Amino acid sequence: MTNINRADTFMLGGRTVKRMGYGAMQLAGPGVFGPPKDRDAAVKVLREAVESAVDHIDTSDFYGPHVVNQLIREALHPYPDDLVIVTKIGARRGEDASWLPAYSPEALTQAVHDNLRNLGLDVLDVVNLRIMFDPYGPAEGSIEAPLTVLADLQRQGLVRHIGLSNVTPTQIAEGRRICEIVCVQNMYNIAHRADDALIDDLARNGIAYVPFFPLGGFSPLQSSTLSDVARRLDATPMQVALAWLLRRAPNILLIPGTSSVAHLRENLASAEIDLPGDVLQELDGLGWSS
């Protein structure tokens, strides 16, 4: 694996953004369902992120549902000119908090309008189409029908740029024949590296890669090697995991999520951590790619 020198920014939908962003999913209640335990604290985290120069926030109207986008609007509207808000459509929440596909033209169109309304926007910066053939990981199947609907909404002026989430390389190639794809959002972190080759291919094509669950998601990363490296660098294991991702490829944009101001500051500080060559080699040995 080739690790590259860390750059501070990358292009996302025609805009230059800092590579350390913020993911808003954890601002909802348990299981990303319902309201937060502390609404004021959630608002403070969002404001702290923007005050700390974060210019890329990832969200969705199915977080809550609706709750997180409404929090973002309450905390940040009117938005800073340099803030890129990325949302996603293609899923909905069941009454039991389940994650369900929502691919019909009516559902996709409604999702775009729900995002616009709850965020208080006239046009969405970037919309990721979340593929739900398997909610737990990429699964093959044509994405032409739902992506064509989203591309039509883009032509109507409701969406500036389009990305894909939970997709395979074959689906990305299919998507790029339908419209420009500016980013891909899949699960990837220091331990789970099935997308290694894909990340490098996207980098060659100038397409951003945005790993979700960069810290392991609902089962946080645990590794004695990660902990040992963190102690030597006077950092936390999660900071080291984020720093490794920033060194992994120039097109990786990070969106670690938290509902805590202290944890947010800790995550943002990861961008300043230097990983010497011997440490990178040690950390590279942690991953599996299947």
C-alpha positions in Angstrom: 0.0 0.0 0.0 1.2 3.5 -0.8 0.7 6.2 1.7 0.9 9.8 0.4 1.8 13.0 2.1 -1.3 14.6 3.7 -2.9 17.5 1.8 -5.3 19.7 3.6 -8.0 20.0 1.0 -9.7 18.2 -1.9 -12.4 19.0 -4.4 -16.0 18.1 -3.6 -18.7 19.0 -6.2 -16.6 21.9 -7.6 -15.8 23.3 -4.2 -12.6 23.0 -2.3 -13.2 21.6 1.2 -11.0 20.7 4.1 -10.4 17.0 4.4 -11.6 16.8 8.0 -15.4 17.4 8.0 -18.2 16.4 10.3 -20.8 13.7 10.2 -24.1 14.6 11.8 -25.7 11.2 12.2 -25.0 10.8 15.9 -27.0 14.0 16.7 -30.2 11.9 16.5 -31.4 9.7 19.3 -30.3 6.1 20.0 -30.2 4.0 16.8 -30.2 7.3 14.8 -33.9 7.5 15.6 -35.9 10.2 17.3 -34.7 13.4 19.0 -31.3 13.8 20.8 -31.1 13.4 24.6 -29.9 17.0 24.8 -31.0 19.3 21.9 -29.0 22.3 23.2 -25.8 20.1 23.3 -26.4 19.0 19.7 -26.8 22.6 18.5 -23.5 23.5 20.3 -21.6 20.7 18.6 -22.8 21.9 15.1 -21.8 25.5 15.9 -18.5 24.5 17.4 -17.7 22.5 14.2 -18.3 25.6 11.9 -16.5 27.9 14.4 -13.6 25.4 14.1 -13.5 26.0 10.3 -15.3 22.7 9.3 -16.7 23.4 5.8 -18.2 19.9 5.0 -21.1 18.5 6.9 -22.6 15.1 6.1 -26.3 14.5 6.9 -29.5 12.9 5.7 -33.2 13.5 6.2 -33.6 9.9 7.3 -31.5 10.6 10.3 -34.2 10.9 13.0 -36.0 11.0 10.5 -36.0 14.8 9.9 -34.5 15.5 13.3 -30.9 16.0 12.3 -31.6 18.3 9.3 -33.8 20.4 11.5 -31.1 20.7 14.0 -28.6 21.8 11.4 -31.0 24.5 10.2 -31.6 25.7 13.8 -27.9 25.8 14.6 -26.4 27.1 11.4 -28.9 28.8 9.1 -28.2 31.2 7.3 -25.2 29.0 6.4 -21.7 30.3 5.8 -20.8 30.7 2.1 -18.1 28.2 2.3 -20.1 25.4 3.9 -20.9 22.3 1.8 -23.8 20.3 3.1 -23.9 16.7 1.7 -27.1 14.7 2.2 -28.3 11.3 1.0 -31.5 9.7 -0.2 -32.6 6.2 -1.2 -33.7 5.0 2.3 -36.4 5.6 4.8 -37.1 4.6 8.4 -39.7 2.2 9.5 -41.8 2.8 12.6 -39.6 0.2 14.3 -36.5 2.3 13.4 -35.6 -0.2 10.6 -33.8 1.0 7.5 -35.8 0.4 4.3 -35.2 1.1 0.6 -37.0 4.1 -0.9 -36.3 4.0 -4.6 -39.5 4.9 -6.4 -39.5 8.2 -8.4 -42.0 9.5 -5.9 -40.0 8.6 -2.9 -36.7 10.0 -4.3 -38.4 13.2 -5.3 -40.1 13.6 -1.9 -36.8 12.9 -0.2 -35.1 15.8 -2.1 -37.9 18.2 -1.2 -37.8 17.0 2.4 -34.1 17.7 2.6 -34.6 21.2 1.0 -37.4 22.1 3.4 -35.7 20.8 6.6 -32.3 22.3 5.8 -33.9 25.6 4.6 -32.2 25.4 1.2 -33.3 26.2 -2.4 -30.8 23.7 -3.9 -28.8 20.9 -2.3 -25.0 21.0 -2.7 -24.4 17.3 -3.0 -26.9 14.4 -2.8 -25.6 10.8 -2.4 -27.9 8.0 -3.7 -27.7 5.4 -1.0 -28.0 1.9 -2.5 -30.0 -0.5 -0.4 -29.9 -3.8 -2.2 -28.2 -4.9 1.1 -28.3 -2.3 3.9 -25.2 -3.7 5.5 -22.8 -3.6 2.5 -22.5 -3.2 -1.3 -24.4 -5.7 -3.4 -24.5 -5.9 -7.2 -27.5 -4.7 -9.2 -28.4 -2.0 -11.6 -28.7 1.5 -10.2 -29.9 3.0 -13.5 -33.5 3.6 -12.5 -33.1 5.5 -9.2 -30.0 7.4 -10.4 -31.8 8.6 -13.5 -34.5 10.0 -11.3 -31.8 11.9 -9.2 -30.1 13.1 -12.4 -33.5 14.5 -13.5 -33.9 16.4 -10.2 -30.4 17.7 -10.8 -31.4 19.0 -14.3 -34.4 20.7 -12.6 -32.0 22.7 -10.5 -32.8 21.1 -7.1 -29.4 19.3 -6.8 -26.0 20.6 -7.8 -23.9 17.5 -7.6 -24.5 13.7 -7.2 -22.6 11.0 -5.3 -23.1 7.3 -4.6 -23.1 5.4 -1.3 -22.9 1.7 -0.4 -21.8 0.8 -4.0 -19.6 -1.5 -5.9 -17.1 -0.5 -8.6 -19.5 -1.9 -11.3 -22.2 0.4 -10.0 -19.9 3.4 -9.9 -19.0 2.7 -13.6 -22.7 2.4 -14.4 -23.4 5.6 -12.6 -20.7 7.6 -14.3 -22.3 6.7 -17.7 -25.5 8.4 -16.4 -24.2 11.5 -14.8 -21.1 13.0 -13.2 -20.3 11.3 -9.9 -18.4 13.6 -7.5 -18.0 11.4 -4.5 -18.4 7.8 -3.2 -19.4 7.0 0.4 -18.7 3.5 1.5 -17.6 1.8 4.7 -13.8 2.0 5.1 -11.4 2.3 8.0 -8.0 1.2 9.2 -9.3 -2.3 9.8 -11.8 -2.8 7.0 -10.2 -2.1 3.6 -12.2 -3.8 1.0 -12.2 -0.6 -1.1 -8.4 -0.2 -1.3 -8.2 -0.6 -5.1 -11.4 1.5 -5.5 -10.0 4.4 -3.5 -6.9 4.6 -5.7 -9.0 4.4 -8.9 -11.2 7.2 -7.7 -8.2 9.3 -6.7 -6.8 9.0 -10.3 -10.2 10.3 -11.5 -10.4 13.2 -9.1 -13.4 11.7 -7.3 -13.7 12.1 -3.5 -14.0 9.1 -1.3 -15.9 9.6 2.0 -15.6 6.7 4.4 -18.5 6.1 6.7 -17.7 4.4 10.0 -14.1 5.7 9.9 -13.8 4.7 13.5 -15.6 1.4 13.2 -19.2 2.6 13.6 -21.4 1.0 16.2 -18.5 -1.4 17.1 -15.5 1.0 17.7 -12.1 -0.1 16.5 -10.0 -2.0 19.0 -6.4 -2.9 18.4 -3.4 -3.4 20.7 -1.2 -2.0 17.8 -3.4 1.0 17.5 -3.3 1.6 21.2 0.5 1.1 21.4 1.0 3.6 18.5 -1.3 6.1 20.2 0.6 6.0 23.5 3.9 6.6 21.6 2.4 9.6 19.8 0.6 11.0 22.9 -2.7 10.7 21.0 -5.8 8.5 21.3 -6.3 5.4 19.3 -9.2 7.0 17.4 -7.1 10.0 16.6 -4.4 7.7 15.1 -7.1 5.9 13.1 -8.3 9.2 11.6 -4.7 10.4 10.9 -4.0 7.2 9.1 -7.0 7.7 6.8 -5.8 11.2 5.9 -2.5 9.7 4.9 -4.0 6.8 3.0 -5.1 8.7 -0.1 -5.4 12.4 -1.1 -9.1 12.0 -2.1 -10.3 10.8 1.3 -12.6 13.2 3.1 -13.4 12.4 6.7 -16.7 12.9 8.4 -16.3 11.4 11.9 -19.4 12.0 14.0 -20.0 12.9 17.6 -22.6 14.5 19.8 -19.8 15.8 22.2 -17.9 19.1 21.8 -14.9 17.6 23.5 -14.9 14.6 21.2 -15.3 16.9 18.2 -12.2 18.8 19.2 -10.3 15.6 19.6 -11.4 14.4 16.2 -10.4 17.7 14.5 -7.0 17.6 16.2 -6.3 14.3 14.3 -5.5 16.4 11.2 -2.4 17.7 13.0 -0.9 14.3 13.9 2.2 13.3 12.0 2.7 9.6 11.3 6.3 8.7 10.7 7.1 6.1 8.0 7.7 3.3 10.5 4.4 4.0 12.2 2.6 4.0 8.9 4.1 0.6 8.0 3.0 -0.8 11.4 -0.6 0.5 11.0 -0.8 -0.7 7.4 -0.5 -4.2 8.8 -3.8 -3.9 10.7 -6.2 -4.1 7.8 -8.1 -6.8 5.9 -9.4 -6.3 2.4 -12.2 -8.8 1.9 
